[in-house]
Amino acid sequence: MAAVSLRRVLLAALVVVGAAFGLLKAEAGERTPVPQPVKPAAAEKCVADTQFMRRNHMKMLLHQRDETVHEGIRTKQFSLANCVSCHAVKGADGKPVAYSDPKHFCRTCHSYAAVRVDCFECHASRPEEKAKAANASDSSHDPALSALSAHVAEMKK
Amino acid sequence: MSDGGNDMIAPDRRALLKSAVGLATTTIAPGVTLYAFGVTQAGAKPADQPVTSAKRWGLLIDINKCPPGCDKCVTACSEENGWKSSGHPETDAQWIRKVTLRDPRTGAKREAPAMCQHCASPPCVDVCPTGASFKRADGIVLVDKHICIGCRYCMMACPYKARSFVHEEHDDQKVEAPRGKGTVESCTFCVSRVDAGRIPACVEACAAKAGAAMTFGDLNDPASDVSKALAAGASAQIRADLGLDPGVRYRNL
């Protein structure tokens, strides 16, 4: 008796699972919470197309990271700072959200895939607010240049 | 500078140079022009080129021009690199600090900023078990936080107590100065600024708001501000007896 009822239960379970798979396949778009990260408005693609980036962004970041830290190569295209800057998602207060916010661009997928991101333990996860203003003031009144002229004045004494 | 030198060469000699070492001149020329006409005297290297040992960054600090009680260099560093006191002085970041030197016999007091001395033979690099503590080709000593395991051997090895451990989590880092819990950090000579042809934040602040006690530049270039200043008079290394050849030198110490 016991063996028969167990077989029945197993059969029923198999049927239920099979039905569930069928449903998922049929309505994958609606049922599975696939993340839909927001693309930056500025450009369609900066490095490569979306499919390529989904699979390979980590390789580019890893490659660039060693070149930057050890050799001082600071090209913008694969730089983490540039990624973070373009892919910034604005929160309710209109400011870019940090990685602690579930809306953060990187987090939308990484939470879904349960892959931990170490980057933001050290790196800033949002662009610097005053970056633009600082750059603007640099061009009009370059502090490095004024420091240099101070040096020159000092040397002439 | 260098273009003036080229113009002085007699035409026939110039032609000879062109034909004989044409390849060498073309490969060297871009670097030469860039160094000569960079943003500042520091010179911006192209962003896609690695740093080379042709340069060695150094700093001369004239203590006579360092006003007592002034901490403009320290606050500038703190703002630039996003570190601040946690309220626990024993575990605070040690990127740069003002130290007071007192002669016990005479009671004379002096103040000097102290930071990573960017040694040519850095003990912190010798002891690092992972290779995280390293010296860049241009002499800047850094921590690669990607491979730092936070063992703190380098902190023990450094005779200048120039390194510190990040004890707390941070989420407000500066874009150009990543720092995180579990890794060691120290003065970087504001490496991203230097790569962009600018000078470190402390040097800039000292020149703009204080006594212009700090001179930054390329020690390998005899025409740089810092080399000329070093050549003009005596300077001292801290713990010169250790033979580490620090990139930071002091005058009137």
Interface residues (C-beta under 8 A of the other chain):
Chain A: R65 D66 E67 V69 H70 E71 G72 I73 R74 T75 K76 A81 V84 A98 Y99 S100 F120 E121 C122 H123 A124 S125 P127 E128 A131 D142 P143 A144 L145 S146 A147 L148 A150 H151 V152 E154 M155
Chain B: V39 T40 Q41 A42 K45 A47 D48 Q49 P50 V51 F134 R136 A137 D138 L142 D144 K145 H146 E169 D171 D172 Q173 K174 V175 E176 P178 R179 G180 K181 G182 T183 V191 S192 D195 A196 G197 R198 I199 V203 E204 A207 A208 A212 T215 D225 K228 A229
